[in-house]
Amino acid sequence: MSSEVRTLRDSNKITTSPKKPSLETEMAIREVKETLNTIKEGVTKLAPRAPTTYAQVAARPKQESAEQRPNHTLIISSRNPQETGEQVLNKIKDSLDLTKSGARMERVRKARDQKIVVRCASKEDMVKIRGQVQKNADLTVREPTNQDPLVCVRGVLSSYTNEEIVDLIKAQNGHILEGVDEKALKMKVRFRKRARNPHECHPVIELSPVLWKKFIDRGKIYIGFGRCAVEDQSPLIQCMRCLGFGHTKALCKQDKDACNYCAGEHTGGNCPSKAKSDLPQCINCLRAKRSGHDLGHTAYSAECPERIKWDNIARSRVQYC
């Protein structure tokens, strides 16, 4: 018996290294995986989904907001107004020696009026790039005028005027404002959001980066007869007519309303698809030529990839710290 056990033990010690799969095998495995993913997506599209209710949306955990960090951006343009954005971009490439300076750029994009917007990784990188571009006499470079951040205060009595809201915040929240420089104590009510309670509103306040951080970290502030929740407010503007981003209804060039539920030419309250509980589709994702599951949400959804993209662009102009 002992010899059999010894033989079995010795055989277990003999291991052979697995053979490396051939190129044909790897390609076959990859093809099988792609086929399975295609089948999975097809099943997901065919599966019936009920429209999301307000309670379900409210119960979802909030996604983390976009990373708030210093905005190191430069706006570069040509002194010759006849030059195109592509020509300006080529001149910038000729002016920069990234191998020598080691400067890092996170993003470069074209803007209106033949301007090029360059977002740098740090202030040091921005200084290096600006110094090299300024040596080109044909180009001008400047830093954008950053906007102050916004917060939304929930459940404030609508009977207060905008000036009274600011005065109450300063008077009742000395424990938060302690040590803040006088210049950083600037606050201004930009507009008000409607609340379910007709006696309340949700004022959106523009304030200094120092106060924005203190209020967001604290989470609640005192105003009048209550302690109100404070939330970060996106600077993104959405048109109430065409549902596009970056402009208001007063500046919209469209003649007809767009439905936030099915992307049709009617308002959301008169949507036949919503009445039949059909799946929603986002008009902004349709315009961006997205397809499939990317369309399965309304134009107001916080999970919309187009909204997230434009929100990041809008936040790039805000000075959070």
Backbone hydrogen bonds in HBPLUS format (Angstrom, degrees):
<---DONOR---> <-ACCEPTOR-->    atom                        ^
c    i                          cat <-CA-CA->   ^        H-A-AA   ^      H-
h    n   atom  resd res      DA  || num        DHA   H-A  angle D-A-AA Bond
n    s   type  num  typ     dist DA aas  dist angle  dist       angle   num
A0005-VAL N   A0001-MET O   3.03 MM   4  6.36 156.9  2.09 151.0 157.1     1
A0006-ARG N   A0002-SER O   2.95 MM   4  6.14 157.7  2.00 145.9 152.1     2
A0007-THR N   A0003-SER O   2.95 MM   4  6.10 153.5  2.02 140.8 148.0     3
A0008-LEU N   A0004-GLU O   2.95 MM   4  6.18 159.4  1.99 147.1 152.5     4
A0009-ARG N   A0005-VAL O   2.89 MM   4  6.10 155.3  1.96 148.4 155.3     5
A0010-ASP N   A0006-ARG O   2.96 MM   4  6.13 159.7  2.00 148.6 153.6     6
A0011-SER N   A0007-THR O   3.04 MM   4  6.23 147.7  2.15 143.1 151.9     7
A0012-ASN N   A0008-LEU O   3.18 MM   4  6.43 140.8  2.34 140.1 149.5     8
A0013-LYS N   A0010-ASP O   3.23 MM   3  5.29 136.6  2.43  95.4 106.8     9
A0014-ILE N   A0011-SER O   3.30 MM   3  5.43 144.6  2.43  98.6 107.9    10
A0026-GLU N   A0022-SER O   2.98 MM   4  6.34 161.9  2.01 155.5 159.8    11
A0027-MET N   A0023-LEU O   2.99 MM   4  6.18 159.6  2.04 149.4 154.9    12
A0028-ALA N   A0024-GLU O   2.96 MM   4  6.15 149.5  2.05 141.3 149.9    13
A0029-ILE N   A0025-THR O   2.87 MM   4  6.16 158.5  1.92 152.5 158.2    14
A0030-ARG N   A0026-GLU O   2.95 MM   4  6.14 159.4  1.99 147.3 153.0    15
A0031-GLU N   A0027-MET O   2.94 MM   4  6.11 153.4  2.01 142.7 149.9    16
A0032-VAL N   A0028-ALA O   2.95 MM   4  6.22 153.4  2.02 147.2 154.3    17
A0033-LYS N   A0029-ILE O   2.97 MM   4  6.27 159.5  2.02 149.9 155.2    18
A0034-GLU N   A0030-ARG O   2.96 MM   4  6.21 162.5  1.99 150.9 155.3    19
A0035-THR N   A0031-GLU O   2.96 MM   4  6.14 153.0  2.03 143.6 151.2    20
A0036-LEU N   A0032-VAL O   2.91 MM   4  6.19 158.3  1.96 151.2 156.8    21
A0037-ASN N   A0033-LYS O   2.92 MM   4  6.19 157.3  1.97 151.0 157.3    22
A0038-THR N   A0034-GLU O   2.97 MM   4  6.17 152.4  2.05 144.1 151.4    23
A0039-ILE N   A0035-THR O   2.94 MM   4  6.24 158.0  1.99 150.1 155.9    24
A0040-LYS N   A0036-LEU O   2.88 MM   4  6.09 156.6  1.93 147.1 153.9    25
A0041-GLU N   A0037-ASN O   2.94 MM   4  6.18 158.4  1.99 148.3 153.2    26
A0042-GLY N   A0038-THR O   2.98 MM   4  6.21 155.2  2.05 145.3 152.5    27
A0043-VAL N   A0039-ILE O   2.93 MM   4  6.20 155.8  1.99 150.9 156.9    28
A0044-THR N   A0040-LYS O   2.98 MM   4  6.22 154.6  2.05 145.3 152.6    29
A0045-LYS N   A0041-GLU O   3.00 MM   4  6.26 154.0  2.07 147.8 154.1    30
A0046-LEU N   A0042-GLY O   3.06 MM   4  6.27 149.1  2.16 143.9 152.1    31
A0047-ALA N   A0043-VAL O   2.99 MM   4  6.09 137.5  2.17 144.8 155.4    32
A0057-VAL N   A0053-THR O   3.10 MM   4  6.41 157.9  2.15 149.0 154.7    33
A0058-ALA N   A0054-TYR O   2.92 MM   4  6.13 160.3  1.95 150.6 156.1    34
A0059-ALA N   A0055-ALA O   2.99 MM   4  6.11 137.8  2.17 138.2 149.1    35
A0060-ARG N   A0057-VAL O   3.25 MM   3  5.40 148.1  2.36 101.0 109.9    36
A0120-CYS N   A0072-HIS O   2.73 MM  48  5.38 169.9  1.74 178.3 176.2    37
A0074-LEU N   A0118-VAL O   2.83 MM  44  5.18 158.4  1.88 150.0 157.5    38
A0118-VAL N   A0074-LEU O   2.88 MM  44  5.18 170.7  1.89 157.6 160.8    39
A0075-ILE N   A0142-ARG O   2.79 MM  67  5.41 169.0  1.80 167.2 170.9    40
A0142-ARG N   A0075-ILE O   3.08 MM  67  5.41 148.6  2.19 139.1 148.8    41
A0076-ILE N   A0116-ILE O   2.84 MM  40  5.13 173.9  1.85 156.7 157.7    42
A0116-ILE N   A0076-ILE O   2.81 MM  40  5.13 162.2  1.84 155.2 161.1    43
A0077-SER N   A0140-THR O   2.97 MM  63  5.40 160.0  2.01 151.7 158.1    44
A0140-THR N   A0077-SER O   2.82 MM  63  5.40 163.5  1.85 154.6 157.9    45
A0079-ARG N   A0138-ASP O   2.94 MM  59  5.58 160.1  1.98 150.5 150.1    46
A0083-GLU N   A0080-ASN O   3.21 MM   3  5.88 167.7  2.22 121.6 125.0    47
A0088-VAL N   A0084-THR O   3.05 MM   4  6.41 155.7  2.12 149.7 156.5    48
A0089-LEU N   A0085-GLY O   2.92 MM   4  6.13 155.2  1.98 144.8 151.7    49
A0090-ASN N   A0086-GLU O   3.01 MM   4  6.27 151.4  2.09 143.5 150.5    50
A0091-LYS N   A0087-GLN O   3.08 MM   4  6.36 151.7  2.16 144.3 151.5    51
A0092-ILE N   A0088-VAL O   2.99 MM   4  6.31 148.3  2.10 146.7 155.7    52
A0093-LYS N   A0089-LEU O   3.03 MM   4  6.35 156.2  2.09 146.9 152.9    53
A0094-ASP N   A0090-ASN O   3.04 MM   4  6.33 152.6  2.12 144.5 151.5    54
A0095-SER N   A0091-LYS O   3.00 MM   4  6.18 136.8  2.19 138.5 149.9    55
A0095-SER N   A0092-ILE O   3.08 MM   3  5.04 126.1  2.39  93.3 107.8    56
A0096-LEU N   A0092-ILE O   3.07 MM   4  6.26 140.3  2.23 150.5 159.6    57
A0100-LYS N   A0097-ASP O   3.16 MM   3  5.53 128.8  2.44 104.1 115.9    58
A0101-SER N   A0097-ASP O   3.03 MM   4  6.31 170.4  2.04 158.6 161.3    59
A0102-GLY N   A0098-LEU O   2.72 MM   4  5.04 145.6  1.84 127.5 138.2    60
A0121-ALA N   A0104-ARG O   3.24 MM  17  5.66 161.5  2.27 134.7 133.9    61
A0106-GLU N   A0119-ARG O   2.75 MM  13  5.54 148.5  1.85 147.5 158.0    62
A0107-ARG N   A0119-ARG O   3.36 MM  12  5.16 159.0  2.41 135.9 137.0    63
A0119-ARG N   A0107-ARG O   2.82 MM  12  5.16 174.9  1.83 161.3 163.0    64
A0109-ARG N   A0117-VAL O   3.01 MM   8  5.38 159.4  2.06 148.9 155.6    65
A0117-VAL N   A0109-ARG O   2.84 MM   8  5.38 167.4  1.86 168.4 169.6    66
A0111-ALA N   A0115-LYS O   2.80 MM   4  5.09 163.1  1.83 154.3 150.4    67
A0115-LYS N   A0112-ARG O   3.27 MM   3  5.89 144.6  2.41 113.4 121.1    68
A0126-MET N   A0122-SER O   3.04 MM   4  6.31 152.4  2.12 143.5 151.4    69
A0127-VAL N   A0123-LYS O   2.98 MM   4  6.27 153.4  2.06 149.6 155.8    70
A0128-LYS N   A0124-GLU O   3.11 MM   4  6.38 158.4  2.16 147.0 152.4    71
A0129-ILE N   A0125-ASP O   3.01 MM   4  6.25 166.7  2.03 153.8 156.7    72
A0130-ARG N   A0126-MET O   2.93 MM   4  6.02 164.2  1.95 149.0 154.0    73
A0131-GLY N   A0127-VAL O   3.00 MM   4  6.08 156.5  2.05 145.2 151.4    74
A0132-GLN N   A0128-LYS O   3.17 MM   4  6.46 151.6  2.26 145.8 152.5    75
A0133-VAL N   A0129-ILE O   2.98 MM   4  6.18 164.0  2.01 155.4 159.9    76
A0134-GLN N   A0130-ARG O   2.97 MM   4  6.01 155.3  2.03 148.2 154.4    77
A0135-LYS N   A0132-GLN O   3.30 MM   3  5.55 148.8  2.41 101.9 110.4    78
A0136-ASN N   A0133-VAL O   3.02 MM   3  5.63 161.1  2.05 117.3 123.3    79
A0139-LEU N   A0136-ASN O   3.15 MM   3  5.72 168.6  2.17 119.2 122.8    80
A0147-GLN N   A0317-ARG O   2.83 MM 170  6.10 167.8  1.84 155.8 158.9    81
A0319-GLN N   A0147-GLN O   2.85 MM 172  5.92 170.3  1.86 169.6 166.7    82
A0207-LEU N   A0149-PRO O   3.25 MM  58  6.14 161.9  2.28 159.7 164.6    83
A0233-GLN N   A0150-LEU O   3.14 MM  83  5.14 168.3  2.16 124.4 120.9    84
A0151-VAL N   A0205-ILE O   2.99 MM  54  5.40 150.5  2.08 145.2 154.6    85
A0205-ILE N   A0151-VAL O   2.82 MM  54  5.40 155.0  1.88 158.4 164.9    86
A0152-CYS N   A0231-GLU O   2.77 MM  79  5.20 161.0  1.81 151.3 157.9    87
A0231-GLU N   A0152-CYS O   2.93 MM  79  5.20 159.7  1.98 145.0 151.8    88
A0153-VAL N   A0203-PRO O   3.00 MM  50  5.60 168.9  2.01 162.8 162.9    89
A0154-ARG N   A0229-ALA O   2.92 MM  75  5.38 165.2  1.94 156.8 161.6    90
A0156-VAL N   A0201-CYS O   2.94 MM  45  5.38 156.1  1.99 169.5 163.1    91
A0201-CYS N   A0156-VAL O   2.78 MM  45  5.38 143.5  1.91 149.1 161.4    92
A0160-TYR N   A0157-LEU O   3.32 MM   3  6.09 167.3  2.33 118.3 121.5    93
A0158-SER N   A0199-HIS O   2.97 MM  41  5.60 168.5  1.99 126.4 130.2    94
A0165-ILE N   A0161-THR O   3.02 MM   4  6.32 150.9  2.10 150.8 158.3    95
A0166-VAL N   A0162-ASN O   3.24 MM   4  6.55 162.0  2.28 148.6 151.9    96
A0167-ASP N   A0163-GLU O   3.00 MM   4  6.23 163.9  2.03 150.2 155.0    97
A0168-LEU N   A0164-GLU O   2.89 MM   4  5.99 157.4  1.94 147.7 153.4    98
A0169-ILE N   A0165-ILE O   3.05 MM   4  6.26 154.8  2.12 146.6 153.2    99
A0170-LYS N   A0166-VAL O   3.13 MM   4  6.40 163.4  2.16 152.2 155.8   100
A0171-ALA N   A0167-ASP O   2.96 MM   4  6.12 151.9  2.04 145.1 153.4   101
A0172-GLN N   A0168-LEU O   2.89 MM   4  5.81 159.3  1.94 151.5 155.3   102
A0176-ILE N   A0173-ASN O   3.03 MM   3  5.46 146.1  2.15 107.7 117.3   103
A0177-LEU N   A0173-ASN O   3.01 MM   4  6.30 158.8  2.06 151.4 158.2   104
A0178-GLU N   A0174-GLY O   2.99 MM   4  5.63 117.0  2.40 139.1 147.3   105
A0180-VAL N   A0177-LEU O   3.11 MM   3  5.55 164.4  2.13 136.6 136.6   106
A0184-ALA N   A0181-ASP O   2.97 MM   3  5.32 136.8  2.16 106.8 118.9   107
A0185-LEU N   A0182-GLU O   3.23 MM   3  5.36 163.3  2.26 105.8 110.5   108
A0188-LYS N   A0206-GLU O   2.89 MM  18  5.21 138.5  2.06 148.3 158.9   109
A0206-GLU N   A0188-LYS O   2.74 MM  18  5.21 163.6  1.77 164.0 160.0   110
A0190-ARG N   A0204-VAL O   2.80 MM  14  5.73 151.1  1.89 156.6 166.5   111
A0204-VAL N   A0191-PHE O   2.82 MM  13  5.52 176.5  1.82 166.5 165.5   112
A0193-LYS N   A0202-HIS O   2.95 MM   9  4.83 161.6  1.98 119.5 125.6   113
A0202-HIS N   A0193-LYS O   2.93 MM   9  4.83 160.5  1.97 142.1 144.4   114
A0200-GLU N   A0197-ASN O   2.98 MM   3  5.45 166.5  2.00 123.0 125.1   115
A0212-TRP N   A0208-SER O   2.92 MM   4  6.16 159.7  1.96 156.2 162.9   116
A0213-LYS N   A0209-PRO O   3.11 MM   4  6.26 163.4  2.14 146.3 148.8   117
A0214-LYS N   A0210-VAL O   3.16 MM   4  6.41 161.3  2.19 146.0 151.3   118
A0215-PHE N   A0211-LEU O   2.86 MM   4  5.97 169.6  1.87 159.5 161.6   119
A0216-ILE N   A0212-TRP O   2.96 MM   4  6.03 163.3  1.99 150.0 155.1   120
A0217-ASP N   A0213-LYS O   2.94 MM   4  5.96 160.0  1.98 145.9 151.8   121
A0218-ARG N   A0214-LYS O   2.99 MM   4  6.09 150.7  2.07 141.1 149.4   122
A0219-GLY N   A0215-PHE O   2.82 MM   4  5.98 162.4  1.85 150.7 155.6   123
A0230-VAL N   A0219-GLY O   2.84 MM  11  5.26 161.2  1.87 140.2 138.5   124
A0221-ILE N   A0228-CYS O   2.90 MM   7  5.47 153.5  1.97 152.6 157.9   125
A0228-CYS N   A0221-ILE O   2.75 MM   7  5.47 148.4  1.85 175.9 164.9   126
A0223-ILE N   A0226-GLY O   2.98 MM   3  5.72 167.2  1.99 163.5 167.5   127
A0226-GLY N   A0223-ILE O   3.31 MM   3  5.72 158.9  2.36 121.7 127.9   128
A0246-GLY N   A0237-ILE O   2.82 MM   9  5.18 153.7  1.89 146.6 148.8   129
A0239-CYS N   A0244-GLY O   2.82 MM   5  5.44 161.5  1.86 158.9 164.9   130
A0243-LEU N   A0239-CYS O   3.08 MM   4  4.71 125.7  2.39 113.0 126.1   131
A0258-ALA N   A0241-ARG O   2.83 MM  17  6.03 147.0  1.94 166.3 161.8   132
A0251-LEU N   A0248-THR O   3.16 MM   3  5.50 142.2  2.31 105.2 114.9   133
A0252-CYS N   A0249-LYS O   3.20 MM   3  4.97 162.5  2.23 100.3 105.4   134
A0259-CYS N   A0264-GLY O   2.81 MM   5  5.15 149.8  1.90 152.5 156.9   135
A0263-ALA N   A0259-CYS O   3.14 MM   4  4.70 139.0  2.32 120.0 127.9   136
A0299-ALA N   A0260-ASN O   2.88 MM  39  4.84 159.9  1.92 138.8 145.5   137
A0281-GLN N   A0261-TYR O   2.94 MM  20  6.22 158.7  1.99 154.8 161.8   138
A0270-ASN N   A0267-THR O   3.13 MM   3  5.56 149.8  2.23 109.2 117.6   139
A0271-CYS N   A0268-GLY O   3.38 MM   3  5.17 156.8  2.44 109.8 107.0   140
A0275-ALA N   A0271-CYS O   3.25 MM   4  6.48 150.3  2.34 139.5 147.5   141
A0276-LYS N   A0272-PRO O   3.08 MM   4  6.31 140.7  2.24 141.3 150.9   142
A0278-ASP N   A0273-SER O   2.90 MM   5  5.19 164.5  1.92 159.1 156.3   143
A0277-SER N   A0274-LYS O   3.14 MM   3  4.92 158.3  2.19  99.0 105.0   144
A0282-CYS N   A0295-LEU O   3.04 MM  13  5.21 135.5  2.24 123.7 137.0   145
A0286-LEU N   A0282-CYS O   3.08 MM   4  6.32 144.4  2.21 140.1 150.4   146
A0287-ARG N   A0283-ILE O   2.99 MM   4  6.23 155.4  2.05 144.2 150.0   147
A0288-ALA N   A0284-ASN O   3.10 MM   4  6.27 140.7  2.26 133.3 143.7   148
A0290-ARG N   A0285-CYS O   2.84 MM   5  5.27 168.9  1.86 165.0 161.3   149
A0289-LYS N   A0286-LEU O   2.95 MM   3  4.95 157.2  2.00 106.1 111.1   150
A0295-LEU N   A0292-GLY O   3.16 MM   3  6.04 170.6  2.17 123.6 126.5   151
A0296-GLY N   A0293-HIS O   3.22 MM   3  5.31 158.0  2.28 106.2 112.6   152
A0297-HIS N   A0295-LEU O   2.75 MM   2  5.77 141.8  1.90 107.0  96.8   153
A0301-SER N   A0298-THR O   3.27 MM   3  5.39 168.0  2.28 108.1 111.4   154
A0304-CYS N   A0301-SER O   3.34 MM   3  5.47 166.9  2.36 105.9 108.6   155
A0308-ILE N   A0304-CYS O   3.01 MM   4  6.29 161.4  2.04 154.6 159.7   156
A0309-LYS N   A0305-PRO O   3.01 MM   4  6.16 154.1  2.08 139.3 146.1   157
A0310-TRP N   A0306-GLU O   3.02 MM   4  6.25 170.1  2.03 153.8 155.3   158
A0311-ASP N   A0307-ARG O   2.77 MM   4  5.84 147.3  1.88 148.4 158.6   159
A0312-ASN N   A0308-ILE O   3.06 MM   4  6.22 154.3  2.12 144.6 149.8   160
A0313-ILE N   A0309-LYS O   3.21 MM   4  6.56 150.1  2.31 141.3 149.5   161
A0314-ALA N   A0310-TRP O   2.92 MM   4  6.16 159.1  1.96 146.7 152.0   162
A0315-ARG N   A0311-ASP O   2.90 MM   4  6.09 155.0  1.97 148.1 155.0   163
A0316-SER N   A0312-ASN O   3.09 MM   4  6.20 129.1  2.36 135.2 147.1   164
A0316-SER N   A0313-ILE O   3.22 MM   3  5.21 136.1  2.42  94.4 106.4   165
A0317-ARG N   A0314-ALA O   3.34 MM   3  5.88 162.9  2.37 110.4 115.3   166
A0318-VAL N   A0315-ARG O   3.03 MM   3  5.17 165.3  2.05 111.2 115.2   167
